[in-house]
Amino acid sequence: MGLWRCLLLLPLLAPAPRAQQQHFMEYVERRITLLEERISQWHDQSSRYSTELRDFKNQVLGMLEAAEKEREAMRTEAESAAVRVERLEREVDYLETQNPAPPCVEVDETLMEKQVATAKQRKNEKYTKLTDCSDTIASVRAMKILKRFGSSSGLWTKDAVGSSEKIYVFDGTANDTVYVFPRMREFTLFSATRKAARIKLPYPWVGTGHLVYDGHLYYIRQQGPSFQVIKFNLANKTVVDSSVFPAEEQIPVFGLSPFTYIEVAADEEGLWAVYATKEDEKNLCLAKLDPGSLDIEQMWDTPCPRENAEGAFVVCGALHVVYNTRLPSRSRVQCVFDVSGTLAPEDAALVYFPKRYGSHASLKYSPRERQLYAWDDGYQIIYRMEMKKKTEV
């Protein structure tokens, strides 16, 4: 015990007995020891808290420094994006000054009558083939179900010519926005449209008879009782040309697809249109189109009935019509009309499609890939076909 403790307790111990003094000294000793332990514990905790506070301060300073660097990087990216947007706006302004104004697509009654008269003169004339293509379908070799996308009716396709791998998707039978996927992989792997670009058309489409051909979209627009073929440039997003289809009193072209009035198709020979009119409402009609001017080069009445037809496509100048039943069963090519006359209907193979979900809302033939892009009850399907020479069937 220290000297200061003795001096402090001396006045208290003088009159007390020795035993009591001893107990009191021990009590005071214990209390002082406990107080010293608490002071030591406080020093330890204070030192630990000071260390933790210093570490936390260093951590916060590091985070603030990193946040400042990120803010600076984001500011730099925003400035770069603003510069690119400004450059893009200048390029768009330049393109708008270079491209001609969209053509007038209002119906000219006089012009329409003239087109109808010209088309009637060219009806059922002998057709001169443009290529030496002489193949026809022998069978459906395989099918591949890629995914289910959109509504029960729609259209998906590639450019029928050229080397573009872009996938064009028309969801529904009446809309004005086309989804464009850069490749098949993006279309197949992703369920949403976040990987797709969007093209908003100047006029809504009707049906599922549209086509992408040589960098242009040929789609059908309804204006009152008349139907127009709109030629839309996919590169600069402008209407290049339009034409009122020269057929009077048109009706749905397929009995099982009442939403389609004109089916635009492509094959090795070029561009075609399948349609129907009240003049001969039982059978389909076929027309050869000029891709550049949209003029009708020639027209034919075919023996293929509309009833129970769900779709059609053209291969090497021969119209193939696909049939089903009101209660969807197995689709089949049951009527073939060859405009060159080299393939007789009775010599054509009866082609069956594998059993699927419902009936086809669209069938698009790709002449460069020799396969069909089909839309069946919301499922996107590829049919690969086996081909043979017409003389070998």
PEPE-V422666 format. One record per residue. N is the residue number from 0. OMEGA is omega in whole degrees, -180 to 180 (none if undefined). BURIAL is I if it has 16 or more other C-alpha atoms within 10 Angstrom, else O. Layout:
n=N omega=OMEGA burial=BURIAL
n=N omega=OMEGA burial=BURIAL
This chain:
n=0 omega=-176 burial=O
n=1 omega=-179 burial=O
n=2 omega=-177 burial=O
n=3 omega=176 burial=O
n=4 omega=-179 burial=O
n=5 omega=179 burial=O
n=6 omega=-179 burial=O
n=7 omega=-175 burial=O
n=8 omega=-175 burial=O
n=9 omega=-180 burial=O
n=10 omega=-177 burial=O
n=11 omega=-174 burial=O
n=12 omega=-174 burial=I
n=13 omega=-175 burial=O
n=14 omega=-173 burial=O
n=15 omega=175 burial=O
n=16 omega=-175 burial=O
n=17 omega=-178 burial=O
n=18 omega=179 burial=O
n=19 omega=179 burial=O
n=20 omega=-180 burial=I
n=21 omega=179 burial=O
n=22 omega=-180 burial=O
n=23 omega=179 burial=O
n=24 omega=179 burial=I
n=25 omega=179 burial=O
n=26 omega=180 burial=O
n=27 omega=180 burial=O
n=28 omega=179 burial=O
n=29 omega=-179 burial=O
n=30 omega=180 burial=O
n=31 omega=178 burial=O
n=32 omega=178 burial=O
n=33 omega=179 burial=O
n=34 omega=179 burial=O
n=35 omega=178 burial=O
n=36 omega=179 burial=O
n=37 omega=178 burial=O
n=38 omega=179 burial=O
n=39 omega=178 burial=O
n=40 omega=178 burial=O
n=41 omega=178 burial=O
n=42 omega=180 burial=O
n=43 omega=180 burial=O
n=44 omega=179 burial=O
n=45 omega=179 burial=O
n=46 omega=180 burial=O
n=47 omega=179 burial=O
n=48 omega=178 burial=O
n=49 omega=178 burial=O
n=50 omega=180 burial=O
n=51 omega=178 burial=O
n=52 omega=179 burial=O
n=53 omega=178 burial=O
n=54 omega=179 burial=O
n=55 omega=178 burial=O
n=56 omega=179 burial=O
n=57 omega=179 burial=O
n=58 omega=179 burial=O
n=59 omega=179 burial=O
n=60 omega=177 burial=O
n=61 omega=179 burial=O
n=62 omega=178 burial=O
n=63 omega=179 burial=O
n=64 omega=178 burial=O
n=65 omega=179 burial=O
n=66 omega=179 burial=O
n=67 omega=177 burial=O
n=68 omega=178 burial=O
n=69 omega=178 burial=O
n=70 omega=180 burial=O
n=71 omega=179 burial=O
n=72 omega=179 burial=O
n=73 omega=178 burial=O
n=74 omega=178 burial=O
n=75 omega=179 burial=O
n=76 omega=179 burial=O
n=77 omega=178 burial=O
n=78 omega=178 burial=O
n=79 omega=178 burial=O
n=80 omega=179 burial=O
n=81 omega=178 burial=O
n=82 omega=180 burial=O
n=83 omega=178 burial=O
n=84 omega=178 burial=O
n=85 omega=178 burial=O
n=86 omega=179 burial=O
n=87 omega=178 burial=O
n=88 omega=178 burial=O
n=89 omega=179 burial=O
n=90 omega=178 burial=O
n=91 omega=177 burial=O
n=92 omega=179 burial=O
n=93 omega=180 burial=O
n=94 omega=179 burial=O
n=95 omega=178 burial=O
n=96 omega=-178 burial=O
n=97 omega=-177 burial=O
n=98 omega=178 burial=O
n=99 omega=179 burial=O
n=100 omega=178 burial=O
n=101 omega=-179 burial=O
n=102 omega=178 burial=O
n=103 omega=-178 burial=O
n=104 omega=175 burial=I
n=105 omega=-177 burial=O
n=106 omega=174 burial=O
n=107 omega=-174 burial=O
n=108 omega=-180 burial=O
n=109 omega=179 burial=O
n=110 omega=-180 burial=O
n=111 omega=178 burial=I
n=112 omega=178 burial=O
n=113 omega=179 burial=O
n=114 omega=179 burial=I
n=115 omega=180 burial=I
n=116 omega=179 burial=O
n=117 omega=-180 burial=I
n=118 omega=180 burial=I
n=119 omega=178 burial=O
n=120 omega=-177 burial=O
n=121 omega=-173 burial=O
n=122 omega=174 burial=I
n=123 omega=174 burial=I
n=124 omega=179 burial=O
n=125 omega=-175 burial=O
n=126 omega=176 burial=I
n=127 omega=-176 burial=O
n=128 omega=180 burial=O
n=129 omega=-179 burial=O
n=130 omega=178 burial=O
n=131 omega=-180 burial=O
n=132 omega=-179 burial=O
n=133 omega=-179 burial=I
n=134 omega=172 burial=I
n=135 omega=-176 burial=I
n=136 omega=174 burial=I
n=137 omega=-180 burial=I
n=138 omega=171 burial=I
n=139 omega=-173 burial=I
n=140 omega=-177 burial=O
n=141 omega=174 burial=O
n=142 omega=178 burial=I
n=143 omega=177 burial=O
n=144 omega=-175 burial=O
n=145 omega=-175 burial=O
n=146 omega=171 burial=O
n=147 omega=-174 burial=I
n=148 omega=171 burial=I
n=149 omega=-174 burial=I
n=150 omega=-176 burial=O
n=151 omega=-180 burial=I
n=152 omega=180 burial=I
n=153 omega=-176 burial=I
n=154 omega=170 burial=I
n=155 omega=-173 burial=I
n=156 omega=167 burial=I
n=157 omega=170 burial=I
n=158 omega=-175 burial=I
n=159 omega=177 burial=I
n=160 omega=-179 burial=I
n=161 omega=-175 burial=O
n=162 omega=-178 burial=O
n=163 omega=178 burial=O
n=164 omega=-178 burial=O
n=165 omega=178 burial=I
n=166 omega=-180 burial=I
n=167 omega=-175 burial=I
n=168 omega=176 burial=I
n=169 omega=-177 burial=I
n=170 omega=179 burial=I
n=171 omega=-178 burial=I
n=172 omega=178 burial=I
n=173 omega=-177 burial=O
n=174 omega=179 burial=O
n=175 omega=-178 burial=I
n=176 omega=179 burial=I
n=177 omega=175 burial=I
n=178 omega=-179 burial=I
n=179 omega=176 burial=I
n=180 omega=-175 burial=I
n=181 omega=180 burial=I
n=182 omega=178 burial=I
n=183 omega=-177 burial=O
n=184 omega=-179 burial=O
n=185 omega=179 burial=I
n=186 omega=-176 burial=I
n=187 omega=-171 burial=O
n=188 omega=-173 burial=O
n=189 omega=-177 burial=O
n=190 omega=-179 burial=O
n=191 omega=-178 burial=O
n=192 omega=-177 burial=O
n=193 omega=177 burial=O
n=194 omega=-175 burial=I
n=195 omega=168 burial=I
n=196 omega=-179 burial=O
n=197 omega=175 burial=I
n=198 omega=179 burial=O
n=199 omega=-177 burial=O
n=200 omega=-179 burial=I
n=201 omega=178 burial=O
n=202 omega=179 burial=I
n=203 omega=177 burial=O
n=204 omega=175 burial=I
n=205 omega=179 burial=I
n=206 omega=-180 burial=I
n=207 omega=-176 burial=I
n=208 omega=-173 burial=I
n=209 omega=-174 burial=I
n=210 omega=171 burial=I
n=211 omega=-173 burial=I
n=212 omega=174 burial=I
n=213 omega=176 burial=O
n=214 omega=180 burial=O
n=215 omega=175 burial=I
n=216 omega=175 burial=I
n=217 omega=-178 burial=I
n=218 omega=-172 burial=I
n=219 omega=176 burial=I
n=220 omega=177 burial=I
n=221 omega=177 burial=I
n=222 omega=-175 burial=O
n=223 omega=179 burial=O
n=224 omega=-175 burial=O
n=225 omega=178 burial=I
n=226 omega=-179 burial=I
n=227 omega=170 burial=I
n=228 omega=-179 burial=I
n=229 omega=175 burial=I
n=230 omega=-172 burial=I
n=231 omega=179 burial=I
n=232 omega=-176 burial=I
n=233 omega=-178 burial=I
n=234 omega=-178 burial=O
n=235 omega=173 burial=O
n=236 omega=179 burial=O
n=237 omega=174 burial=I
n=238 omega=-179 burial=I
n=239 omega=-177 burial=I
n=240 omega=176 burial=I
n=241 omega=-179 burial=I
n=242 omega=173 burial=I
n=243 omega=-177 burial=I
n=244 omega=-171 burial=I
n=245 omega=176 burial=I
n=246 omega=-177 burial=I
n=247 omega=174 burial=I
n=248 omega=-180 burial=O
n=249 omega=177 burial=I
n=250 omega=179 burial=I
n=251 omega=-172 burial=I
n=252 omega=-179 burial=I
n=253 omega=-178 burial=I
n=254 omega=-179 burial=I
n=255 omega=178 burial=I
n=256 omega=-173 burial=I
n=257 omega=-179 burial=O
n=258 omega=-176 burial=I
n=259 omega=-180 burial=I
n=260 omega=176 burial=I
n=261 omega=176 burial=I
n=262 omega=177 burial=I
n=263 omega=-176 burial=I
n=264 omega=178 burial=I
n=265 omega=173 burial=I
n=266 omega=-180 burial=I
n=267 omega=-178 burial=I
n=268 omega=-179 burial=I
n=269 omega=-171 burial=I
n=270 omega=-178 burial=I
n=271 omega=174 burial=I
n=272 omega=176 burial=I
n=273 omega=-175 burial=I
n=274 omega=178 burial=I
n=275 omega=180 burial=I
n=276 omega=178 burial=I
n=277 omega=179 burial=O
n=278 omega=176 burial=O
n=279 omega=-170 burial=O
n=280 omega=-179 burial=I
n=281 omega=-174 burial=I
n=282 omega=179 burial=I
n=283 omega=174 burial=I
n=284 omega=-178 burial=I
n=285 omega=179 burial=I
n=286 omega=174 burial=I
n=287 omega=-177 burial=I
n=288 omega=170 burial=I
n=289 omega=-177 burial=O
n=290 omega=-178 burial=I
n=291 omega=-174 burial=O
n=292 omega=-176 burial=O
n=293 omega=177 burial=I
n=294 omega=174 burial=I
n=295 omega=-180 burial=I
n=296 omega=-178 burial=O
n=297 omega=-178 burial=I
n=298 omega=180 burial=I
n=299 omega=165 burial=I
n=300 omega=-177 burial=I
n=301 omega=176 burial=I
n=302 omega=-175 burial=O
n=303 omega=-177 burial=I
n=304 omega=176 burial=I
n=305 omega=-174 burial=I
n=306 omega=180 burial=I
n=307 omega=173 burial=O
n=308 omega=179 burial=I
n=309 omega=180 burial=I
n=310 omega=180 burial=I
n=311 omega=175 burial=I
n=312 omega=-177 burial=I
n=313 omega=177 burial=I
n=314 omega=178 burial=I
n=315 omega=177 burial=I
n=316 omega=179 burial=I
n=317 omega=178 burial=I
n=318 omega=177 burial=I
n=319 omega=-178 burial=I
n=320 omega=-177 burial=I
n=321 omega=-177 burial=I
n=322 omega=178 burial=I
n=323 omega=175 burial=I
n=324 omega=179 burial=I
n=325 omega=170 burial=O
n=326 omega=-168 burial=O
n=327 omega=177 burial=O
n=328 omega=-178 burial=O
n=329 omega=-179 burial=I
n=330 omega=-178 burial=I
n=331 omega=171 burial=I
n=332 omega=-173 burial=I
n=333 omega=178 burial=I
n=334 omega=178 burial=I
n=335 omega=179 burial=I
n=336 omega=-179 burial=I
n=337 omega=-175 burial=I
n=338 omega=-180 burial=I
n=339 omega=179 burial=O
n=340 omega=-179 burial=O
n=341 omega=179 burial=O
n=342 omega=178 burial=I
n=343 omega=-179 burial=O
n=344 omega=-178 burial=I
n=345 omega=179 burial=O
n=346 omega=-178 burial=O
n=347 omega=179 burial=I
n=348 omega=175 burial=I
n=349 omega=-172 burial=O
n=350 omega=177 burial=I
n=351 omega=173 burial=O
n=352 omega=178 burial=I
n=353 omega=178 burial=O
n=354 omega=-176 burial=O
n=355 omega=-171 burial=I
n=356 omega=-177 burial=O
n=357 omega=175 burial=I
n=358 omega=-175 burial=I
n=359 omega=170 burial=I
n=360 omega=177 burial=I
n=361 omega=176 burial=I
n=362 omega=-178 burial=I
n=363 omega=-179 burial=I
n=364 omega=176 burial=I
n=365 omega=-178 burial=I
n=366 omega=-179 burial=I
n=367 omega=179 burial=O
n=368 omega=-179 burial=O
n=369 omega=177 burial=O
n=370 omega=-178 burial=I
n=371 omega=172 burial=I
n=372 omega=-172 burial=I
n=373 omega=175 burial=I
n=374 omega=-174 burial=I
n=375 omega=177 burial=I
n=376 omega=179 burial=I
n=377 omega=178 burial=I
n=378 omega=178 burial=I
n=379 omega=-171 burial=I
n=380 omega=173 burial=I
n=381 omega=174 burial=I
n=382 omega=174 burial=I
n=383 omega=-170 burial=I
n=384 omega=173 burial=I
n=385 omega=-176 burial=O
n=386 omega=174 burial=I
n=387 omega=174 burial=O
n=388 omega=-177 burial=O
n=389 omega=-179 burial=I
n=390 omega=-178 burial=O
n=391 omega=-176 burial=O
n=392 omega=none burial=O
